[in-house]
Amino acid sequence: MDVSIQQIQELIRQGEGISVEFKTCRNKINRDVYETVCAFLNRHGGTIVIGKQE
């Protein structure tokens, strides 16, 4: 699925909610990302925005 910069900016502007989560990662995907995936699978899906924290 291709996502435009404008779509990502809109997700960030709207903030986290029941179907949007923001996660930070350094060298690998953290356990809480997997927990969020499981939570989304048990509901109606969602979007995880993963970024690298400097």
mmCIF file as Biopython writes it, N, C-alpha, C and O atoms, coordinates in Angstrom:
data_model
#
loop_
_atom_site.group_PDB
_atom_site.id
_atom_site.type_symbol
_atom_site.label_atom_id
_atom_site.label_alt_id
_atom_site.label_comp_id
_atom_site.label_asym_id
_atom_site.label_entity_id
_atom_site.label_seq_id
_atom_site.pdbx_PDB_ins_code
_atom_site.Cartn_x
_atom_site.Cartn_y
_atom_site.Cartn_z
_atom_site.occupancy
_atom_site.B_iso_or_equiv
_atom_site.auth_seq_id
_atom_site.auth_asym_id
_atom_site.pdbx_PDB_model_num
ATOM 1   N N  . MET A ? 1  ? 0.847   -1.178 0.000  1.0 0.0 1  A 1 
ATOM 2   C CA . MET A ? 1  ? 0.000   0.000  0.000  1.0 0.0 1  A 1 
ATOM 3   C C  . MET A ? 1  ? 0.889   1.238  0.000  1.0 0.0 1  A 1 
ATOM 4   O O  . MET A ? 1  ? 1.723   1.410  0.889  1.0 0.0 1  A 1 
ATOM 5   N N  . ASP A ? 2  ? 0.714   2.075  -0.973 1.0 0.0 2  A 1 
ATOM 6   C CA . ASP A ? 2  ? 1.463   3.323  -1.041 1.0 0.0 2  A 1 
ATOM 7   C C  . ASP A ? 2  ? 0.751   4.394  -0.225 1.0 0.0 2  A 1 
ATOM 8   O O  . ASP A ? 2  ? -0.462  4.578  -0.331 1.0 0.0 2  A 1 
ATOM 9   N N  . VAL A ? 3  ? 1.521   5.089  0.582  1.0 0.0 3  A 1 
ATOM 10  C CA . VAL A ? 3  ? 0.978   6.149  1.417  1.0 0.0 3  A 1 
ATOM 11  C C  . VAL A ? 3  ? 1.715   7.431  1.081  1.0 0.0 3  A 1 
ATOM 12  O O  . VAL A ? 3  ? 2.945   7.448  1.027  1.0 0.0 3  A 1 
ATOM 13  N N  . SER A ? 4  ? 0.976   8.494  0.858  1.0 0.0 4  A 1 
ATOM 14  C CA . SER A ? 4  ? 1.596   9.770  0.508  1.0 0.0 4  A 1 
ATOM 15  C C  . SER A ? 4  ? 2.065   10.505 1.760  1.0 0.0 4  A 1 
ATOM 16  O O  . SER A ? 4  ? 1.622   10.213 2.871  1.0 0.0 4  A 1 
ATOM 17  N N  . ILE A ? 5  ? 2.946   11.439 1.564  1.0 0.0 5  A 1 
ATOM 18  C CA . ILE A ? 5  ? 3.422   12.280 2.664  1.0 0.0 5  A 1 
ATOM 19  C C  . ILE A ? 5  ? 2.251   13.040 3.273  1.0 0.0 5  A 1 
ATOM 20  O O  . ILE A ? 5  ? 2.193   13.226 4.489  1.0 0.0 5  A 1 
ATOM 21  N N  . GLN A ? 6  ? 1.331   13.474 2.444  1.0 0.0 6  A 1 
ATOM 22  C CA . GLN A ? 6  ? 0.165   14.205 2.941  1.0 0.0 6  A 1 
ATOM 23  C C  . GLN A ? 6  ? -0.694  13.319 3.842  1.0 0.0 6  A 1 
ATOM 24  O O  . GLN A ? 6  ? -1.222  13.799 4.845  1.0 0.0 6  A 1 
ATOM 25  N N  . GLN A ? 7  ? -0.844  12.037 3.506  1.0 0.0 7  A 1 
ATOM 26  C CA . GLN A ? 7  ? -1.632  11.129 4.337  1.0 0.0 7  A 1 
ATOM 27  C C  . GLN A ? 7  ? -0.963  10.910 5.692  1.0 0.0 7  A 1 
ATOM 28  O O  . GLN A ? 7  ? -1.640  10.861 6.719  1.0 0.0 7  A 1 
ATOM 29  N N  . ILE A ? 8  ? 0.349   10.781 5.698  1.0 0.0 8  A 1 
ATOM 30  C CA . ILE A ? 8  ? 1.087   10.615 6.953  1.0 0.0 8  A 1 
ATOM 31  C C  . ILE A ? 8  ? 0.971   11.876 7.801  1.0 0.0 8  A 1 
ATOM 32  O O  . ILE A ? 8  ? 0.753   11.796 9.010  1.0 0.0 8  A 1 
ATOM 33  N N  . GLN A ? 9  ? 1.115   13.030 7.175  1.0 0.0 9  A 1 
ATOM 34  C CA . GLN A ? 9  ? 0.986   14.290 7.902  1.0 0.0 9  A 1 
ATOM 35  C C  . GLN A ? 9  ? -0.407  14.438 8.512  1.0 0.0 9  A 1 
ATOM 36  O O  . GLN A ? 9  ? -0.544  14.951 9.622  1.0 0.0 9  A 1 
ATOM 37  N N  . GLU A ? 10 ? -1.429  13.996 7.800  1.0 0.0 10 A 1 
ATOM 38  C CA . GLU A ? 10 ? -2.799  14.076 8.321  1.0 0.0 10 A 1 
ATOM 39  C C  . GLU A ? 10 ? -2.977  13.139 9.513  1.0 0.0 10 A 1 
ATOM 40  O O  . GLU A ? 10 ? -3.623  13.509 10.493 1.0 0.0 10 A 1 
ATOM 41  N N  . LEU A ? 11 ? -2.412  11.927 9.445  1.0 0.0 11 A 1 
ATOM 42  C CA . LEU A ? 11 ? -2.469  11.006 10.588 1.0 0.0 11 A 1 
ATOM 43  C C  . LEU A ? 11 ? -1.802  11.627 11.814 1.0 0.0 11 A 1 
ATOM 44  O O  . LEU A ? 11 ? -2.334  11.546 12.921 1.0 0.0 11 A 1 
ATOM 45  N N  . ILE A ? 12 ? -0.652  12.238 11.618 1.0 0.0 12 A 1 
ATOM 46  C CA . ILE A ? 12 ? 0.075   12.868 12.720 1.0 0.0 12 A 1 
ATOM 47  C C  . ILE A ? 12 ? -0.722  14.041 13.281 1.0 0.0 12 A 1 
ATOM 48  O O  . ILE A ? 12 ? -0.797  14.223 14.497 1.0 0.0 12 A 1 
ATOM 49  N N  . ARG A ? 13 ? -1.311  14.828 12.401 1.0 0.0 13 A 1 
ATOM 50  C CA . ARG A ? 13 ? -2.105  15.975 12.836 1.0 0.0 13 A 1 
ATOM 51  C C  . ARG A ? 13 ? -3.295  15.535 13.683 1.0 0.0 13 A 1 
ATOM 52  O O  . ARG A ? 13 ? -3.611  16.179 14.684 1.0 0.0 13 A 1 
ATOM 53  N N  . GLN A ? 14 ? -3.957  14.450 13.295 1.0 0.0 14 A 1 
ATOM 54  C CA . GLN A ? 14 ? -5.125  13.963 14.027 1.0 0.0 14 A 1 
ATOM 55  C C  . GLN A ? 14 ? -4.737  13.357 15.371 1.0 0.0 14 A 1 
ATOM 56  O O  . GLN A ? 14 ? -5.533  13.360 16.309 1.0 0.0 14 A 1 
ATOM 57  N N  . GLY A ? 15 ? -3.512  12.836 15.465 1.0 0.0 15 A 1 
ATOM 58  C CA . GLY A ? 15 ? -3.048  12.261 16.721 1.0 0.0 15 A 1 
ATOM 59  C C  . GLY A ? 15 ? -3.501  10.827 16.910 1.0 0.0 15 A 1 
ATOM 60  O O  . GLY A ? 15 ? -4.220  10.260 16.087 1.0 0.0 15 A 1 
ATOM 61  N N  . GLU A ? 16 ? -3.054  10.258 18.025 1.0 0.0 16 A 1 
ATOM 62  C CA . GLU A ? 16 ? -3.401  8.874  18.331 1.0 0.0 16 A 1 
ATOM 63  C C  . GLU A ? 16 ? -4.871  8.757  18.689 1.0 0.0 16 A 1 
ATOM 64  O O  . GLU A ? 16 ? -5.489  9.696  19.190 1.0 0.0 16 A 1 
ATOM 65  N N  . GLY A ? 17 ? -5.404  7.596  18.422 1.0 0.0 17 A 1 
ATOM 66  C CA . GLY A ? 17 ? -6.793  7.312  18.741 1.0 0.0 17 A 1 
ATOM 67  C C  . GLY A ? 17 ? -7.005  5.817  18.782 1.0 0.0 17 A 1 
ATOM 68  O O  . GLY A ? 17 ? -6.055  5.046  18.912 1.0 0.0 17 A 1 
ATOM 69  N N  . ILE A ? 18 ? -8.255  5.414  18.670 1.0 0.0 18 A 1 
ATOM 70  C CA . ILE A ? 18 ? -8.584  3.994  18.780 1.0 0.0 18 A 1 
ATOM 71  C C  . ILE A ? 18 ? -7.996  3.168  17.631 1.0 0.0 18 A 1 
ATOM 72  O O  . ILE A ? 18 ? -7.809  1.959  17.773 1.0 0.0 18 A 1 
ATOM 73  N N  . SER A ? 19 ? -7.706  3.808  16.498 1.0 0.0 19 A 1 
ATOM 74  C CA . SER A ? 19 ? -7.172  3.051  15.360 1.0 0.0 19 A 1 
ATOM 75  C C  . SER A ? 19 ? -5.839  3.598  14.841 1.0 0.0 19 A 1 
ATOM 76  O O  . SER A ? 19 ? -5.385  3.205  13.767 1.0 0.0 19 A 1 
ATOM 77  N N  . VAL A ? 20 ? -5.215  4.500  15.600 1.0 0.0 20 A 1 
ATOM 78  C CA . VAL A ? 20 ? -3.908  5.052  15.210 1.0 0.0 20 A 1 
ATOM 79  C C  . VAL A ? 20 ? -2.995  5.061  16.425 1.0 0.0 20 A 1 
ATOM 80  O O  . VAL A ? 20 ? -3.364  5.557  17.489 1.0 0.0 20 A 1 
ATOM 81  N N  . GLU A ? 21 ? -1.806  4.509  16.258 1.0 0.0 21 A 1 
ATOM 82  C CA . GLU A ? 21 ? -0.802  4.489  17.329 1.0 0.0 21 A 1 
ATOM 83  C C  . GLU A ? 21 ? 0.532   4.961  16.763 1.0 0.0 21 A 1 
ATOM 84  O O  . GLU A ? 21 ? 0.885   4.626  15.632 1.0 0.0 21 A 1 
ATOM 85  N N  . PHE A ? 22 ? 1.267   5.733  17.545 1.0 0.0 22 A 1 
ATOM 86  C CA . PHE A ? 22 ? 2.617   6.160  17.189 1.0 0.0 22 A 1 
ATOM 87  C C  . PHE A ? 22 ? 3.606   5.363  18.033 1.0 0.0 22 A 1 
ATOM 88  O O  . PHE A ? 22 ? 3.424   5.231  19.243 1.0 0.0 22 A 1 
ATOM 89  N N  . LYS A ? 23 ? 4.638   4.838  17.409 1.0 0.0 23 A 1 
ATOM 90  C CA . LYS A ? 23 ? 5.654   4.059  18.116 1.0 0.0 23 A 1 
ATOM 91  C C  . LYS A ? 23 ? 7.037   4.544  17.703 1.0 0.0 23 A 1 
ATOM 92  O O  . LYS A ? 23 ? 7.252   4.962  16.565 1.0 0.0 23 A 1 
ATOM 93  N N  . THR A ? 24 ? 7.973   4.481  18.650 1.0 0.0 24 A 1 
ATOM 94  C CA . THR A ? 24 ? 9.365   4.795  18.340 1.0 0.0 24 A 1 
ATOM 95  C C  . THR A ? 24 ? 10.181  3.511  18.395 1.0 0.0 24 A 1 
ATOM 96  O O  . THR A ? 24 ? 9.884   2.607  19.176 1.0 0.0 24 A 1 
ATOM 97  N N  . CYS A ? 25 ? 11.192  3.443  17.573 1.0 0.0 25 A 1 
ATOM 98  C CA . CYS A ? 25 ? 12.075  2.276  17.533 1.0 0.0 25 A 1 
ATOM 99  C C  . CYS A ? 25 ? 13.502  2.760  17.357 1.0 0.0 25 A 1 
ATOM 100 O O  . CYS A ? 25 ? 13.752  3.767  16.695 1.0 0.0 25 A 1 
ATOM 101 N N  . ARG A ? 26 ? 14.415  2.046  17.943 1.0 0.0 26 A 1 
ATOM 102 C CA . ARG A ? 26 ? 15.827  2.359  17.748 1.0 0.0 26 A 1 
ATOM 103 C C  . ARG A ? 26 ? 16.452  1.345  16.793 1.0 0.0 26 A 1 
ATOM 104 O O  . ARG A ? 26 ? 16.617  1.631  15.608 1.0 0.0 26 A 1 
ATOM 105 N N  . ASN A ? 27 ? 16.797  0.173  17.296 1.0 0.0 27 A 1 
ATOM 106 C CA . ASN A ? 27 ? 17.467  -0.819 16.466 1.0 0.0 27 A 1 
ATOM 107 C C  . ASN A ? 27 ? 16.564  -1.971 16.047 1.0 0.0 27 A 1 
ATOM 108 O O  . ASN A ? 27 ? 16.877  -2.694 15.101 1.0 0.0 27 A 1 
ATOM 109 N N  . LYS A ? 28 ? 15.444  -2.147 16.749 1.0 0.0 28 A 1 
ATOM 110 C CA . LYS A ? 28 ? 14.524  -3.228 16.429 1.0 0.0 28 A 1 
ATOM 111 C C  . LYS A ? 28 ? 13.120  -2.835 16.859 1.0 0.0 28 A 1 
ATOM 112 O O  . LYS A ? 28 ? 12.924  -1.868 17.595 1.0 0.0 28 A 1 
ATOM 113 N N  . ILE A ? 29 ? 12.148  -3.604 16.386 1.0 0.0 29 A 1 
ATOM 114 C CA . ILE A ? 29 ? 10.761  -3.344 16.759 1.0 0.0 29 A 1 
ATOM 115 C C  . ILE A ? 29 ? 10.551  -3.793 18.198 1.0 0.0 29 A 1 
ATOM 116 O O  . ILE A ? 29 ? 10.887  -4.920 18.562 1.0 0.0 29 A 1 
ATOM 117 N N  . ASN A ? 30 ? 9.996   -2.911 19.004 1.0 0.0 30 A 1 
ATOM 118 C CA . ASN A ? 30 ? 9.760   -3.186 20.421 1.0 0.0 30 A 1 
ATOM 119 C C  . ASN A ? 30 ? 8.541   -4.074 20.619 1.0 0.0 30 A 1 
ATOM 120 O O  . ASN A ? 30 ? 7.687   -4.188 19.740 1.0 0.0 30 A 1 
ATOM 121 N N  . ARG A ? 31 ? 8.476   -4.698 21.781 1.0 0.0 31 A 1 
ATOM 122 C CA . ARG A ? 31 ? 7.372   -5.595 22.121 1.0 0.0 31 A 1 
ATOM 123 C C  . ARG A ? 31 ? 6.022   -4.889 22.056 1.0 0.0 31 A 1 
ATOM 124 O O  . ARG A ? 31 ? 5.032   -5.496 21.647 1.0 0.0 31 A 1 
ATOM 125 N N  . ASP A ? 32 ? 5.964   -3.628 22.449 1.0 0.0 32 A 1 
ATOM 126 C CA . ASP A ? 32 ? 4.681   -2.937 22.451 1.0 0.0 32 A 1 
ATOM 127 C C  . ASP A ? 32 ? 4.106   -2.769 21.050 1.0 0.0 32 A 1 
ATOM 128 O O  . ASP A ? 32 ? 2.894   -2.625 20.894 1.0 0.0 32 A 1 
ATOM 129 N N  . VAL A ? 33 ? 4.961   -2.785 20.029 1.0 0.0 33 A 1 
ATOM 130 C CA . VAL A ? 33 ? 4.460   -2.737 18.651 1.0 0.0 33 A 1 
ATOM 131 C C  . VAL A ? 33 ? 3.677   -4.014 18.357 1.0 0.0 33 A 1 
ATOM 132 O O  . VAL A ? 33 ? 2.591   -3.963 17.780 1.0 0.0 33 A 1 
ATOM 133 N N  . TYR A ? 34 ? 4.229   -5.152 18.753 1.0 0.0 34 A 1 
ATOM 134 C CA . TYR A ? 34 ? 3.542   -6.428 18.536 1.0 0.0 34 A 1 
ATOM 135 C C  . TYR A ? 34 ? 2.227   -6.480 19.311 1.0 0.0 34 A 1 
ATOM 136 O O  . TYR A ? 34 ? 1.233   -7.015 18.819 1.0 0.0 34 A 1 
ATOM 137 N N  . GLU A ? 35 ? 2.222   -5.930 20.508 1.0 0.0 35 A 1 
ATOM 138 C CA . GLU A ? 35 ? 0.994   -5.897 21.306 1.0 0.0 35 A 1 
ATOM 139 C C  . GLU A ? 35 ? -0.070  -5.032 20.626 1.0 0.0 35 A 1 
ATOM 140 O O  . GLU A ? 35 ? -1.255  -5.363 20.652 1.0 0.0 35 A 1 
ATOM 141 N N  . THR A ? 36 ? 0.357   -3.933 20.023 1.0 0.0 36 A 1 
ATOM 142 C CA . THR A ? 36 ? -0.579  -3.071 19.299 1.0 0.0 36 A 1 
ATOM 143 C C  . THR A ? 36 ? -1.121  -3.779 18.071 1.0 0.0 36 A 1 
ATOM 144 O O  . THR A ? 36 ? -2.310  -3.675 17.771 1.0 0.0 36 A 1 
ATOM 145 N N  . VAL A ? 37 ? -0.263  -4.500 17.358 1.0 0.0 37 A 1 
ATOM 146 C CA . VAL A ? 37 ? -0.718  -5.272 16.198 1.0 0.0 37 A 1 
ATOM 147 C C  . VAL A ? 37 ? -1.797  -6.263 16.628 1.0 0.0 37 A 1 
ATOM 148 O O  . VAL A ? 37 ? -2.840  -6.369 15.982 1.0 0.0 37 A 1 
ATOM 149 N N  . CYS A ? 38 ? -1.549  -6.981 17.707 1.0 0.0 38 A 1 
ATOM 150 C CA . CYS A ? 38 ? -2.538  -7.945 18.212 1.0 0.0 38 A 1 
ATOM 151 C C  . CYS A ? 38 ? -3.843  -7.251 18.588 1.0 0.0 38 A 1 
ATOM 152 O O  . CYS A ? 38 ? -4.925  -7.759 18.295 1.0 0.0 38 A 1 
ATOM 153 N N  . ALA A ? 39 ? -3.743  -6.097 19.233 1.0 0.0 39 A 1 
ATOM 154 C CA . ALA A ? 39 ? -4.943  -5.357 19.618 1.0 0.0 39 A 1 
ATOM 155 C C  . ALA A ? 39 ? -5.731  -4.928 18.379 1.0 0.0 39 A 1 
ATOM 156 O O  . ALA A ? 39 ? -6.957  -5.035 18.360 1.0 0.0 39 A 1 
ATOM 157 N N  . PHE A ? 40 ? -5.040  -4.444 17.348 1.0 0.0 40 A 1 
ATOM 158 C CA . PHE A ? 40 ? -5.715  -4.040 16.119 1.0 0.0 40 A 1 
ATOM 159 C C  . PHE A ? 40 ? -6.360  -5.242 15.429 1.0 0.0 40 A 1 
ATOM 160 O O  . PHE A ? 40 ? -7.455  -5.130 14.879 1.0 0.0 40 A 1 
ATOM 161 N N  . LEU A ? 41 ? -5.686  -6.384 15.459 1.0 0.0 41 A 1 
ATOM 162 C CA . LEU A ? 41 ? -6.244  -7.588 14.841 1.0 0.0 41 A 1 
ATOM 163 C C  . LEU A ? 41 ? -7.514  -8.043 15.547 1.0 0.0 41 A 1 
ATOM 164 O O  . LEU A ? 41 ? -8.410  -8.604 14.916 1.0 0.0 41 A 1 
ATOM 165 N N  . ASN A ? 42 ? -7.594  -7.803 16.847 1.0 0.0 42 A 1 
ATOM 166 C CA . ASN A ? 42 ? -8.766  -8.200 17.617 1.0 0.0 42 A 1 
ATOM 167 C C  . ASN A ? 42 ? -9.908  -7.198 17.500 1.0 0.0 42 A 1 
ATOM 168 O O  . ASN A ? 42 ? -11.013 -7.466 17.972 1.0 0.0 42 A 1 
ATOM 169 N N  . ARG A ? 43 ? -9.662  -6.063 16.889 1.0 0.0 43 A 1 
ATOM 170 C CA . ARG A ? 43 ? -10.713 -5.065 16.684 1.0 0.0 43 A 1 
ATOM 171 C C  . ARG A ? 43 ? -10.992 -4.947 15.191 1.0 0.0 43 A 1 
ATOM 172 O O  . ARG A ? 43 ? -11.288 -5.944 14.531 1.0 0.0 43 A 1 
ATOM 173 N N  . HIS A ? 44 ? -10.902 -3.763 14.671 1.0 0.0 44 A 1 
ATOM 174 C CA . HIS A ? 44 ? -11.225 -3.522 13.257 1.0 0.0 44 A 1 
ATOM 175 C C  . HIS A ? 44 ? -10.022 -3.021 12.472 1.0 0.0 44 A 1 
ATOM 176 O O  . HIS A ? 44 ? -10.182 -2.357 11.448 1.0 0.0 44 A 1 
ATOM 177 N N  . GLY A ? 45 ? -8.824  -3.331 12.942 1.0 0.0 45 A 1 
ATOM 178 C CA . GLY A ? 45 ? -7.626  -2.867 12.249 1.0 0.0 45 A 1 
ATOM 179 C C  . GLY A ? 45 ? -7.193  -1.507 12.744 1.0 0.0 45 A 1 
ATOM 180 O O  . GLY A ? 45 ? -7.789  -0.939 13.659 1.0 0.0 45 A 1 
ATOM 181 N N  . GLY A ? 46 ? -6.153  -0.996 12.128 1.0 0.0 46 A 1 
ATOM 182 C CA . GLY A ? 46 ? -5.639  0.307  12.518 1.0 0.0 46 A 1 
ATOM 183 C C  . GLY A ? 46 ? -4.354  0.617  11.800 1.0 0.0 46 A 1 
ATOM 184 O O  . GLY A ? 46 ? -3.909  -0.128 10.927 1.0 0.0 46 A 1 
ATOM 185 N N  . THR A ? 47 ? -3.766  1.727  12.181 1.0 0.0 47 A 1 
ATOM 186 C CA . THR A ? 47 ? -2.530  2.195  11.561 1.0 0.0 47 A 1 
ATOM 187 C C  . THR A ? 47 ? -1.494  2.422  12.647 1.0 0.0 47 A 1 
ATOM 188 O O  . THR A ? 47 ? -1.766  3.072  13.657 1.0 0.0 47 A 1 
ATOM 189 N N  . ILE A ? 48 ? -0.301  1.878  12.426 1.0 0.0 48 A 1 
ATOM 190 C CA . ILE A ? 48 ? 0.819   2.112  13.325 1.0 0.0 48 A 1 
ATOM 191 C C  . ILE A ? 48 ? 1.846   2.934  12.566 1.0 0.0 48 A 1 
ATOM 192 O O  . ILE A ? 48 ? 2.315   2.527  11.503 1.0 0.0 48 A 1 
ATOM 193 N N  . VAL A ? 49 ? 2.192   4.090  13.113 1.0 0.0 49 A 1 
ATOM 194 C CA . VAL A ? 49 ? 3.216   4.946  12.523 1.0 0.0 49 A 1 
ATOM 195 C C  . VAL A ? 49 ? 4.480   4.714  13.337 1.0 0.0 49 A 1 
ATOM 196 O O  . VAL A ? 49 ? 4.539   5.049  14.520 1.0 0.0 49 A 1 
ATOM 197 N N  . ILE A ? 50 ? 5.498   4.133  12.687 1.0 0.0 50 A 1 
ATOM 198 C CA . ILE A ? 50 ? 6.740   3.812  13.377 1.0 0.0 50 A 1 
ATOM 199 C C  . ILE A ? 50 ? 7.813   4.797  12.939 1.0 0.0 50 A 1 
ATOM 200 O O  . ILE A ? 50 ? 8.032   5.012  11.747 1.0 0.0 50 A 1 
ATOM 201 N N  . GLY A ? 51 ? 8.476   5.390  13.926 1.0 0.0 51 A 1 
ATOM 202 C CA . GLY A ? 51 ? 9.556   6.329  13.656 1.0 0.0 51 A 1 
ATOM 203 C C  . GLY A ? 51 ? 10.773  5.988  14.467 1.0 0.0 51 A 1 
ATOM 204 O O  . GLY A ? 51 ? 10.702  5.249  15.450 1.0 0.0 51 A 1 
ATOM 205 N N  . LYS A ? 52 ? 11.862  6.519  14.059 1.0 0.0 52 A 1 
ATOM 206 C CA . LYS A ? 52 ? 13.120  6.272  14.767 1.0 0.0 52 A 1 
ATOM 207 C C  . LYS A ? 52 ? 13.384  7.457  15.689 1.0 0.0 52 A 1 
ATOM 208 O O  . LYS A ? 52 ? 13.398  8.610  15.260 1.0 0.0 52 A 1 
ATOM 209 N N  . GLN A ? 53 ? 13.590  7.145  16.958 1.0 0.0 53 A 1 
ATOM 210 C CA . GLN A ? 53 ? 13.912  8.182  17.934 1.0 0.0 53 A 1 
ATOM 211 C C  . GLN A ? 53 ? 15.408  8.374  17.935 1.0 0.0 53 A 1 
ATOM 212 O O  . GLN A ? 53 ? 16.158  7.406  18.060 1.0 0.0 53 A 1 
ATOM 213 N N  . GLU A ? 54 ? 15.850  9.594  17.800 1.0 0.0 54 A 1 
ATOM 214 C CA . GLU A ? 54 ? 17.295  9.887  17.776 1.0 0.0 54 A 1 
ATOM 215 C C  . GLU A ? 54 ? 17.841  9.972  19.162 1.0 0.0 54 A 1 
ATOM 216 O O  . GLU A ? 54 ? 19.035  10.211 19.342 1.0 0.0 54 A 1 
#
